[in-house]
Amino acid sequence: MVIYGKGASTNIDLDIRFFRRYPREISVTPRINERSFNARTVDYSLIGVGIFIDDPDVSLNKGDLLDLCIEELDLHEEVRAAWVHKTPSGLRVGIQRIGQLSGHFGLYPVSDILIGLQRTSKEGILEVRYRSLTEKLFLRNGNIVFAESNYEKDRLGDVLLKSGKINRKQYAKADEMQRKSGGHYAAILVHMGYVKPPDILHAVGLQAKRVIKRLFLMKDAEFEFIEGPFLLKDAITLKLSISDMVYRELKKNADVELLESYLLDSVVFFSSNPLNLFKGIHFSAFDRTVISCVDGSRRIRDIIHLTASEGHIKPLKTIYALLEARFLKINEKNGTPPVIDTGKITETPVIEEDVKFKGPAAGSGFDLARFEENSAMAQQKFRYGKTAFWDKNFDAAARSFAAAIQLDASVPDYHYFHGCALLSLGNTKKAVQALTRADELNPMNADILAELGHAYQKLDFPLRARAYFDKARKLDPSNKRAVGGNQIPDKNKKR
């Protein structure tokens, strides 16, 4: 966090306090009125940088413009001094970006971007580019109202076709009408009587959630937030809570090894405003149990011990997600934790969809606690399956992966390894089905595309196999499976 110092202005743009800051020291040379000065960064965030200028006599005031070039942060633009504090040895300066917010996920994790946009009630379009994929999230008041993707299997018509809401004849007719009229696809479907608004709402919500899930798989994607009003002509819009979706993705992709290796003896407490931070989260019964154990004095190790009946992985995933979402903090300086009523936190309602329409899921009795339990069981089955797979016990591996998919069909790795095991067993047609589903959930993945190539090669479809191999090599020229050979997929390679 930036050290503001005594006398430093704290009445600055609220955005600065709502986007996560990352400590990092880099030597920089800002230009002020055509003069360059030696400085170093203290930390950075999506919307600004904290720097220290080594010369206390530099003439710089709040609101002044600077030219700043930081290669390591991919930052090359004119910026503004949000606050300036003079010390005997130099100037502490809070720098604020004044252009469109942009960068890549390697510097700014997607969870931090989405949380920051929600907390600041931003309106605009978050555009994410990953190789040939382009994903767009449309936000109003920090909530997602619409999503777009150029991934063909995520088009609204394809989602409705796959869910059985429209048939292929209706799909083709609506597609033709859209090309002729230029109208919105959803409005055309409703106008032609093929579907009802609740069906569209459910499909649009599913489309948005699939886009967000995929963003968490794009580790090196570039992004830009185009702030300002936008027009969605004839679109049926949503009001999806970013917080709940981000929390679930963080928990699903939790780095439990990090907590186990370095943070078990760390004391955790609530951030200063958790009630305002995550109003949209629907906590499971187990989440509530973990939260109730946080009292500002207990270590992560203690919390795991208190929830030992569920094993140690499940509480670690919950704690990791709460920390990454800035709901909890690690007490690094033995500070006094804020007094928080945990009952109010866990009673916070979830906002899933706009009240104008109720999708098919409304009132269906969805059991979130059971979903969380199934997810944990699926991960256990998957671990068993991988152990059997690397031991070349493909029959046992295939059964374990199938069991994991039965419990949670949303994880691409479950389908990928299931397909690999089936391929090794000679069940090629079912392997193609499993690998195709993995490709739908995690497109532009060289490993999945390479295995599809081998599967079609075994089915004696050489042209289709070659197309998949070419796609895989284009994404990853070093992929061994894509350039040939029948070796088992690399045990240590992450997808």
Sequence and secondary structure as in RCSB ss.txt:
>XXXX:A:sequence
MVIYGKGASTNIDLDIRFFRRYPREISVTPRINERSFNARTVDYSLIGVGIFIDDPDVSLNKGDLLDLCIEELDL
HEEVRAAWVHKTPSGLRVGIQRIGQLSGHFGLYPVSDILIGLQRTSKEGILEVRYRSLTEKLFLRNGNIVFAESN
YEKDRLGDVLLKSGKINRKQYAKADEMQRKSGGHYAAILVHMGYVKPPDILHAVGLQAKRVIKRLFLMKDAEFEF
IEGPFLLKDAITLKLSISDMVYRELKKNADVELLESYLLDSVVFFSSNPLNLFKGIHFSAFDRTVISCVDGSRRI
RDIIHLTASEGHIKPLKTIYALLEARFLKINEKNGTPPVIDTGKITETPVIEEDVKFKGPAAGSGFDLARFEENS
AMAQQKFRYGKTAFWDKNFDAAARSFAAAIQLDASVPDYHYFHGCALLSLGNTKKAVQALTRADELNPMNADILA
ELGHAYQKLDFPLRARAYFDKARKLDPSNKRAVGGNQIPDKNKKR
>XXXX:A:secstr
     TT    S THHHHS  EE   EE  EETTEE  EEEEEEETTEEEEEES TT    TT EEEEEEGGGTE
EEEEEEEEEEEETTEEEEEEEE S EEEETTTS HHHHHHHHHHTT  EEEEEEETTEEEEEEEETTEEEEEEE 
 GGGSHHHHHHHTTSS HHHHHHHHHHHHHH   HHHHHHHTTSS HHHHHHHHHHHHHHHHHHHTT TT EEEE
EES    TT     B HHHHHHHHHHHT  HHHIIIIITT BEEE S HHHHTTT    HHHHHHHHT  SS BH
HHHHHHTGGG SHHHHHHHHHHHHTTSEEE SS        HHHHHT     S TT   TTTTS   HHHHHHHH
HHHHHHHHHHHHHHHTT HHHHHHHHHHHHHH TT HHHHHHHHHHHHHHT HHHHHHHHHHHHHHS S HHHHH
HHHHHHHHTT HHHHHHHHHHHHHH TT TTTTS      TT   
